[in-house]
């Protein structure tokens, strides 16, 4: 009876997560459209919209939704390690979830290079935690299970990829395999995935990719592309973990003492990068990635470095937003860059390989990277080259960044909490 009740609560929370994710996705699409229309005929307006928008978002975050800044995945992973239920409830609260939802939409509306995936994970974990708190007897084991199930549901909903959601919860969040946990994780991913399917039908995140990579000379470029992607992803992760080491002293002091002004500066830098790229690096750059993966249309050669920088300044600004989707776009740019430099390489195939190499370099979770790339493109024929790229990308990344980015950020979050700072006031 107790198991049945628990499963029903997990299923209910997964359905709620799915419905919220649908609303979130529609909101992101609408917000991106608003930004595109606002800047279509007056490109220069980004020099007002981006800095003012970033400053407004950080002001709202600090005054109305403190603790909602950043990706959301490190906070969820930190909650896994918390023994105190009060701390977990503060990190995975309705207020934080609401702030994440609204402020991420506002970020897309002002062109921030962010993703919805990290916020969706934290929202999913918050929904699971709230439902579990209302209907089940609290324990640390149950608390962990609720968070893991919420993470699986979040990734499933964000990417329409239930297998990736399950693997993400096990490999990236739990870092261990427990068959008692896996059943609940699968249940949450399955139910949330079915909710999306019933509401929207089956639509792979990036559409159906025709990519293939027969055995031949093109395979010689796979380890090089994956290695470069992994090193770039590791560099990105290292900067996120220890940004103070890479910023001049005056900028560090500005970030510490005047966070709203620093956010405006980040917005101004984003505007300059976006203007130089003719608008290609604003928001998640979903259209550019999809075109490369499904039609073989290459973005410009400078797309990858400019998208790298735009995502970096967007995250460091302190606004809410994830790094999953922008990282995938950077990877696509790296892969298609090889096709630019070596004509004859299959564009869609190397877009997938670059995506796997860079993304696995950022998160250092090769199974998750492989599952996400394959499910998002509905192309199991590319499993072997994508898997090899993800493994090589992870290995290359560890030469640059020793600790996986989300785990390093989770530990930073926990250290701040341990120094008696209210959880709701914790930053990135």
NORQUIMO-V795461 format. One record per backbone hydrogen bond with DSSP energy under -1.0 kcal/mol. CO is the residue of the C=O (numbers start at 1). NH is the residue of the N-H. E is the energy in kcal/mol with one decimal. If there is no record, write none. Layout:
BEGIN
<<CO | NH | E> <CO | NH | E>>
END
This chain:
BEGIN
<<1 | 5 | -2.4> <2 | 6 | -2.3> <3 | 7 | -2.7> <4 | 8 | -2.3> <5 | 9 | -2.1> <6 | 10 | -2.5> <7 | 11 | -2.6> <8 | 12 | -2.5> <9 | 13 | -2.5> <10 | 14 | -2.2> <11 | 15 | -2.3> <12 | 16 | -2.4> <13 | 17 | -2.6> <14 | 18 | -2.4> <15 | 19 | -2.4> <16 | 20 | -2.7> <17 | 21 | -2.6> <18 | 22 | -2.1> <19 | 23 | -2.1> <20 | 24 | -2.8> <21 | 25 | -3.0> <22 | 26 | -2.4> <23 | 27 | -2.3> <24 | 28 | -2.6> <25 | 29 | -2.3> <26 | 30 | -2.2> <27 | 31 | -2.8> <28 | 32 | -2.6> <29 | 33 | -2.0> <30 | 34 | -2.3> <31 | 35 | -2.1> <32 | 36 | -2.5> <33 | 37 | -2.6> <34 | 38 | -2.2> <35 | 39 | -1.6> <42 | 45 | -1.8> <43 | 46 | -1.5> <44 | 47 | -2.0> <45 | 48 | -1.6> <45 | 49 | -3.0> <46 | 50 | -2.1> <48 | 52 | -1.9> <49 | 53 | -2.5> <50 | 54 | -2.7> <51 | 55 | -2.3> <52 | 56 | -2.3> <53 | 57 | -2.5> <54 | 58 | -2.5> <55 | 59 | -2.1> <56 | 60 | -2.6> <57 | 61 | -2.7> <58 | 62 | -2.5> <59 | 63 | -2.2> <60 | 64 | -2.6> <60 | 65 | -1.9> <65 | 68 | -1.9> <70 | 321 | -2.3> <72 | 76 | -1.9> <73 | 77 | -2.5> <74 | 78 | -2.4> <75 | 79 | -2.1> <76 | 80 | -1.1> <78 | 81 | -1.1> <84 | 88 | -1.6> <85 | 89 | -2.6> <86 | 90 | -1.6> <87 | 91 | -2.0> <88 | 92 | -2.8> <93 | 97 | -2.3> <94 | 98 | -2.5> <95 | 99 | -2.5> <96 | 100 | -2.8> <97 | 101 | -2.2> <98 | 102 | -2.6> <99 | 103 | -2.6> <100 | 104 | -1.6> <101 | 105 | -1.6> <102 | 106 | -1.9> <103 | 107 | -2.1> <104 | 108 | -2.1> <105 | 109 | -1.8> <107 | 112 | -2.4> <108 | 111 | -1.3> <111 | 283 | -1.5> <112 | 114 | -1.8> <115 | 322 | -2.9> <116 | 120 | -2.0> <117 | 121 | -2.0> <118 | 122 | -2.1> <119 | 123 | -2.6> <120 | 124 | -2.7> <121 | 125 | -2.6> <122 | 126 | -2.4> <123 | 127 | -2.6> <124 | 128 | -2.3> <125 | 129 | -2.6> <126 | 130 | -2.7> <127 | 131 | -2.5> <128 | 132 | -2.7> <129 | 133 | -2.2> <130 | 134 | -1.5> <131 | 135 | -1.6> <132 | 136 | -2.3> <139 | 143 | -2.5> <140 | 144 | -2.3> <141 | 145 | -2.1> <142 | 146 | -2.7> <143 | 147 | -1.8> <144 | 148 | -2.6> <145 | 149 | -2.6> <146 | 150 | -2.2> <147 | 151 | -2.4> <148 | 152 | -2.3> <149 | 153 | -2.5> <150 | 154 | -2.4> <151 | 155 | -2.3> <152 | 156 | -2.3> <153 | 157 | -2.4> <154 | 158 | -2.5> <155 | 159 | -2.3> <156 | 160 | -1.2> <156 | 161 | -1.1> <161 | 165 | -2.0> <162 | 166 | -2.2> <163 | 167 | -2.5> <164 | 168 | -2.8> <165 | 169 | -2.0> <166 | 170 | -1.8> <167 | 171 | -3.4> <168 | 172 | -1.5> <168 | 173 | -1.8> <169 | 174 | -2.4> <170 | 175 | -1.4> <170 | 176 | -1.1> <178 | 182 | -2.3> <179 | 183 | -1.3> <181 | 185 | -2.2> <182 | 186 | -3.0> <183 | 187 | -2.1> <184 | 188 | -2.4> <185 | 189 | -2.4> <186 | 190 | -3.0> <187 | 191 | -2.7> <188 | 192 | -2.2> <189 | 193 | -2.3> <190 | 194 | -2.6> <191 | 195 | -2.1> <192 | 196 | -1.9> <193 | 197 | -2.4> <194 | 198 | -2.9> <195 | 199 | -1.7> <196 | 200 | -3.2> <197 | 201 | -2.2> <204 | 207 | -1.4> <216 | 219 | -1.4> <217 | 220 | -1.8> <218 | 221 | -1.4> <219 | 222 | -1.0> <221 | 225 | -2.7> <222 | 226 | -2.8> <223 | 227 | -2.4> <224 | 228 | -2.5> <225 | 229 | -2.4> <226 | 230 | -2.7> <227 | 231 | -2.4> <228 | 232 | -2.4> <229 | 233 | -2.6> <230 | 234 | -2.6> <231 | 235 | -2.4> <232 | 236 | -2.2> <233 | 237 | -2.4> <234 | 238 | -2.5> <235 | 239 | -2.1> <236 | 240 | -2.0> <237 | 241 | -2.2> <238 | 242 | -2.2> <242 | 245 | -1.2> <243 | 246 | -1.8> <248 | 252 | -2.4> <249 | 253 | -2.5> <250 | 254 | -2.1> <251 | 255 | -2.5> <252 | 256 | -2.0> <253 | 257 | -3.1> <254 | 258 | -2.4> <258 | 262 | -2.4> <259 | 263 | -2.2> <260 | 264 | -2.1> <261 | 265 | -2.2> <262 | 266 | -2.5> <263 | 267 | -2.4> <264 | 268 | -2.2> <265 | 269 | -2.4> <266 | 270 | -2.6> <267 | 271 | -2.3> <268 | 272 | -2.0> <269 | 273 | -2.5> <270 | 274 | -3.2> <271 | 275 | -2.6> <272 | 276 | -2.2> <273 | 277 | -1.7> <274 | 279 | -3.2> <275 | 278 | -1.4> <285 | 289 | -1.8> <286 | 290 | -2.8> <287 | 291 | -2.3> <288 | 292 | -1.8> <289 | 293 | -2.3> <290 | 294 | -2.6> <291 | 295 | -1.8> <291 | 297 | -1.8> <300 | 303 | -1.8> <302 | 306 | -1.9> <303 | 307 | -2.8> <304 | 308 | -2.4> <305 | 309 | -2.1> <306 | 310 | -2.4> <307 | 311 | -2.2> <308 | 312 | -1.9> <309 | 313 | -2.5> <310 | 314 | -1.6> <311 | 315 | -2.3> <312 | 316 | -2.6> <313 | 317 | -1.1> <315 | 318 | -1.6> <322 | 115 | -1.4> <323 | 327 | -1.9> <324 | 328 | -2.2> <325 | 329 | -2.0> <326 | 330 | -2.3> <327 | 331 | -2.4> <328 | 332 | -2.1> <329 | 333 | -2.1> <330 | 334 | -2.2> <331 | 335 | -2.6> <332 | 336 | -2.8> <333 | 337 | -1.4> <334 | 338 | -1.2> <335 | 339 | -1.1> <336 | 340 | -2.0> <337 | 341 | -2.2> <338 | 342 | -2.7> <342 | 345 | -1.8> <346 | 350 | -2.2> <347 | 351 | -2.0> <348 | 352 | -1.8> <349 | 353 | -2.0> <350 | 354 | -2.7> <351 | 355 | -2.0> <352 | 356 | -2.4> <353 | 357 | -2.6> <354 | 358 | -2.6> <355 | 359 | -2.3> <356 | 360 | -2.2> <357 | 361 | -1.3> <358 | 362 | -1.9> <359 | 363 | -2.4> <360 | 364 | -2.4> <365 | 369 | -2.5> <366 | 370 | -2.5> <367 | 371 | -2.6> <368 | 372 | -2.7> <369 | 373 | -2.3> <370 | 374 | -2.4> <371 | 375 | -2.6> <372 | 376 | -2.5> <373 | 377 | -1.1> <374 | 379 | -1.5> <376 | 206 | -2.5> <377 | 209 | -2.3> <379 | 382 | -1.7> <380 | 383 | -1.8> <382 | 386 | -2.4> <383 | 387 | -2.7> <384 | 388 | -2.5> <385 | 389 | -2.4> <386 | 390 | -2.4> <387 | 391 | -2.2> <388 | 392 | -2.7> <389 | 393 | -2.6> <390 | 394 | -2.0> <391 | 395 | -2.2> <392 | 396 | -2.6> <393 | 397 | -2.2> <394 | 398 | -1.7> <396 | 399 | -1.3> <397 | 400 | -1.8> <397 | 401 | -2.9> <404 | 408 | -2.5> <405 | 409 | -2.4> <406 | 410 | -2.2> <407 | 411 | -2.2> <408 | 412 | -2.0> <409 | 413 | -2.4> <410 | 414 | -2.3> <411 | 415 | -2.3> <412 | 416 | -2.0> <413 | 417 | -2.1> <414 | 418 | -2.5> <416 | 421 | -1.3> <417 | 420 | -1.4> <422 | 425 | -2.0> <423 | 426 | -1.7>>
END
